Amino acid sequence: MLVVFLMFRNKEVLCPSNIVFGSYFLYFVFPSILFYVLEWVGWVYVLPWGKVNDWSKLSDEAVLSFAYVFSLFFFFTRFFEVLMARTSAQDLFSSYRVNPLMLFVASTLILVGGLYFFQVTGGIDAWFGNYSDTYLENKKGYGLLNFLLIMSSNFLAFVLGFYWRTQRRVSWFLILFVLVVLIFCAYIQGVKSRIFYFAIFFSIPWLSVARLTLKKGALIFLGFTLAFSFAMYFRSNGFYSTPEMLLEYFLSYFNTIFLHDMILRDMPSDAFLTMSYPINKWLTFVGVPSEEYLHDISRWLTSIYYPEQWFEGAATQQWPIETELYLNYESYVFWIIPIFIYSLFICGLYLLRYRLGPVFLFIFVCELLFFLSMFRGSMLQWIALFNVVFYGLLLLCSRLLFIRVTYDEL
């Protein structure tokens, strides 16, 4: 995987093929190297559960299926990136400005929504008294509001970055206010992933014109590990309090290949076994009931293999895309079809990202990050329906928030 990436990499930072490699680096390359380094130095494990995942005991089929899916996704996306016409990010950033008044109004609305969510899910006592349990358990019944807050705060971080990048004279009061709103949203949305997402969306105007080098890649990975460690310490209420514990946590967190190996051992390959799960969820919105564990492949498998986590309402384990392909497309040769279709879709957005205004650039990056999350889930997620509705609303409101400028005004 490392050799393929180094030989054929796209030097643009924000592109589908780099997301493919980034996912497999985090869930395959990095933890495997870390495991064997710890074995080499004779590491004495300090976490109570000791060594959870032994990379030397993985089946050959699990390793080869990861290599197979990586190769298909990487070469399909890289081919489409080369094939499709290139457009310039500079034209987009020179043609649009942010309306400061509307940015303040949008930030205020998100803050009001966040405060309401904070109060109805427990308030000060719950969120500051037992953060981890409150975050995992008290959000039930407020899924739509939580979704709107997550997507809106992502968009707010993007608009702030666009404002900072394109405005000649910025309002520091406005910037400080938006940052306070984002910090509050990150707190009630889980911290760990939100810091990463906000940093990405804020940095889009700079990442769009940046060139990917090995040095920059190493710095990005270092920044990710530091942010991940800090967020994990915070979210675990200080349990992972030493560098040794945090280092071992990486081995237990990036465990998707071991989950896939369990399925290879216990279940035969099948055809369209879980394809209907997103549809089951959509039907609940029109009154057709179904069991919650049948709404997502990872929920279903968590209820089977980790019933204590499922029935206690804890976070689900996340099976990789290889598991969905194995249970729905039977023969390995048929895996090529859905991978080709999804690669074409994400690269189609890549082609249009600078041609249809700032909001469409945000939509492209959103889908790029959902592309990253897809490698720990399924290609068709039930949340996709809400994403489409949210994107439509953003496109309708885009003229209020973004002002197109003429050459004379520049």
N, C-alpha and C positions, 0 to 999 in steps of 0.2 A: 504493500500500500504506500509506504514512504517513497519507494523508488518510482512508482507510477506517478505519484503526485509531483515529485521533483522534476520528472522528465516532461510532463505535459501540463503543468499547472497554468491556470489563468492568472495573470498578474493583476487583474482587477480584484479588489477585496470582496465586493458584494456581487457574487455570482453563484449560480447553483452548484457548479462542480466543486468550488471551495467549501460549500456547506456539506456536500457529500463527504469530502475528506475530513472536515472538522468533526463530523459526527463519529466517523469510524476511528479517528484519532482518539477522541475522548472515551469511547466505549470499547475499543479493541487495542489500539497501539499503546496508549499511555498506561492503562492498568496492567497490561501484560508485561510491559517493560518494568514497571514499578514492582510487580510481584517477583520477577526473577532477580531484580537488584536486591530486594529484601532477603530473598533466599540465599543469594550469594554472600551477603554480609552476615548471615546467621541472625536475622532480626528476631528479637523476643517480643511477641505481641503483648500490648498493654491493655487493649480493650477487653471487657469481660468475656466476650464470645470468641476471642482468639482469632485464628485464621479461618475465615469463612469460605472463601473461594480459592480453590487450588487449580491454577491454570494448567498445571502439568497433567491433570486428570480429565481434561476436556476431550470429548470424542472428536475424531478427525472430521466427521460429517458437520459438526457444529462450526469448526474452524473454516472448513471449505465453503460452507453455505454463506458465511460472512464475507469471505473473499469473493465469492461469486456475485453476490448482490452488490457489493462495493464496485466491482469491475463494471457491471452492467450500468449502474447509475452514473458512475464517473465518466465512462466513455460516451454514453448517450448524451449527457448534459454537456460535456466538453465539445462533442461534435456539433450540437445545435448552437453552442456559443460561438464557435468559429463560423458556422454557416450563416447565422443571422447578421444583418447589417448593424453596424455600430453607430451609436448616437452619442452626442456630447452632453455631459452633465453641466458644463459651464453655461450653455444656452439657457437651461432651465433656471439656474440660480441668478442669471442676469436679467431674466424676464419677469420675475415675480417678487413681490414684497409681502410681508405679513402686516395685517391691520392690527396695530397695537391695542386699540380699544376692544376689538373682538377677541383678541388673545386674553385680555383681562376678564372679559365676560365669560369666556369658555372656562378659564381657570377657576373662577368663582363658582360656576355651576358644578364643576367636578368636585370642588372642595365641599360644597353643600351636600352633594350626593355621598361623598366619603364620610362626612360627619354623621349623616343619617345611618349609613351602614355600620359605622363604629358603635353607635348607640344601640341599635336594634340587635346587634350580635353580642352584647354583653356590657358595653360601656367601659369606663375607666377601670373598674375593679377586675373585670375579666381579662381585658387586654394587657393590663400591667401586672396582674396577679398571676396568671397562668397563660402566657402567650401561646405556647405550643398547642395545648388542648383547645383553646379558644379558636385558634386559626383552623384547626382540623375539624372541629365539631359544630361550632356555632354558626357556620355559614349556611347550613341546610335551610332551605326555604327561601333563600335570597340569591339564588343562582343567577337570575337575569340581571339583577342590580350589580352583582359582583362582576359579571361579564362586561356590562357597560362601563363600569369603573376601570377595569383592566384595559379595555380597548381605548377608552377615552384618555386615560393617563399615558398610554403608549403614544397616542397621537399628540398629546400635549408636549411630551418630551421631544417629539419630532419637530413640532412647530417652534418650540423654544430654540432648538438647534438651527432651524432655518432662519429664524429671526436674528439670532446672534451672527450667523454667517453672512446675511445679505443686507442688514440694516447699517446705514452709515453711522448713525448716532442711536445707541440703544438706551432704553430707560432702565437704570439699575434697580429702581424700585419694582418695576414689572418683572425683571429677571428674578429678583429675590423672592417675590410673591409666588411666581410659578415654581421655583425650586422648593419652597415650603410645601406647596400643594403636592408636588411629586414625592417628597420625603414622607409626607403623611400617607399618601397612597401606597408607597412601597411598604410601609409598616403594616398596614391592614391587608396587604395582598401577599405577604409571605417573605419579604425581604430578599431571600436567597436568589430567586429568579428575577425579581423585579429590578434589582440593581443592575444585573446583566442586561435586561431588556431596555431599561431606560438609557443606559450608556450607549447601547447600539443605536436606538432611535435618535437620540440627541446628536450622535456623531455622524449621521447619514450624510449631511452636506460635505463633510471632510472625507469620509470613507468612500464616497462616490468618485472622488478624483484621486484617491490614494493608490499607490502601486504596492503590491504585496512583495515583500522581500523576506528572506529567511530571518533576518534580524527582527523585522516588524512582527513576523509570525511568532517568534519566541517571546517578544514583549507582550503580545496579545494573550498568549497562553499563560504567562506569568501573572498578568493582571487578572485573568479569569480565575486562576487558582487562589490568589489572595482574596478576591472578592467572594469566591465560593466558601473559603474557609471562614472568613469573617461572618458571612451570613449564616453558615451552619452553626457556628458558636452561638449566635444570637437566637436562632430558631430553636436550638436544643436546650435553651435556658442555661447555657454555660456548661453542658455536659462534656462537649468536645473542647476541653480547656487547654490542651497542650498540643504542640506541633506533632508529636508522635501519634496522638489519638486522631488528629485530623488527617494525617498521612494514611493511617490504616482505614479511615472512613472512605477514602477514595476507592479502595479495593472493594468495599461492600456496596458502595453507591453505584459504581459503573459495572453492573452485574448482568446486563441483558443477555450476554452469550450463555451464561450459566442457566438462565431461565429457559432459553431456547433449547439448550441441551436436555433439559428435563422433558420438554415436549417431544423431542426426537426419540427419547427413550420410552416414553409412556403412551404416546398416541401415534396412530398411523396417519400418513398424509391423506388429505381429503379434498373434496371439491365444494366450494362455496359454503363452508360450514358456518362461518361467522359474518358473511357478507351482509346479512340482513340486520345486524345489530344497530347501526346508525338509524335505519328506517324504523326499528322498534321504538327508539327514543323519539323520533319525529312524530310518530303516531300517538304518543302519549299527550301531545299538545292538542290533539283533536278528540281526546277522550277514549283512546284505545289503550287499555292498561297492559303493562308487561312488567316482568321482574327487572329490577334495576341492574342486576348483574348481567343481564342480556342486552345491555346497551353499548358495551364496549368489550373488545377482546381481552384487554388487561383486567377489567373488572371480573369478567367471567372466570379467567384463570386464577385470579387472586382468591375468589370464593372457593375454588377447588383446592389449591395448593397452600393457601395461607388463610384458612377460614377465620382464625382468631383476629387477623387484621381486618378482614371484611366485616365481620359482625360487630367489632368494636368501633367501626367507622374510621379506622386509621387510614393513612395514605395507601393506595394500591401499589403493588409491584407493577413495573412497566415492561411488558414483553416487547421484543424487537420486531421490526417489520418482517424479518425472516420467518417468524412464527406465523404471522398472518398469511404470508405467501405459501408456507408449508401446509396450512390447514384449509386453504381456499383454492389453490391452483395445482394441487396434486403433483404432477411431474415437474421437475426442475426446468425443463425446456419451456413450459408454459409461463414461468415467472417472467419471461422476457416481455410478454404483452403488456401487463399493467405497468411495469417499470418503464417501458418505452412511452406509453401514453402519459404517465405522470411527468416524465422528463420533458416531453414536448410541451405540456401545459406550463410548467414552471419556467421553461426557456421562452415561451411565448410572452409571458409577463416581463421577462428580462429584456426582450426586444422592445417593448412598449414603455419601459419605465421612465424615460425622459421625454416622451412625446406627448403625453396627455396631462401635464401639469403636476404640481407638487403632491396632490392627494394620491395620484396614481403611483408616484414613487413610494409613498408610504405604504400603499396596498402591496406593491411588489415586495418590499422588505418584510411586511407582515407575513406574506405567503412564504417568503424565504425562510423565516423563522419557524413557521408551521411545518415547512419542509424538514427543518432540523428536528422538530419534535416528532415528526412522522416516523422517524427511524426508531422511536420508542412507542410504537402504537400501530395505527392502521392508516392506509392511504385515504380512506373516506371516513372522516370523523364527524360525529353528529353536530359538533359545534360549527362546522363549515356553513350550515344554513344561516346561523346568526351572523357569521362573518360577512356573508354576501349582503345581508340586510344592512349591517352597519356600514359597509363600504358604500352602499347606495346612498345612505343618509349623508355620509361625508361628501360625496360627490355633489349632492344637492346643495350643501352648505358651503362648498369650497369658495364660491365667489364672495361670500361675506368675509372669510378669513384671509384669503390671498388676493392681492391686488396685482393685476397684470400691468406692467409699466411699458412705456414706449421708449424708443431710442432717444427721443428728445428729453424725456424725463430722466434718463440715466445721465 
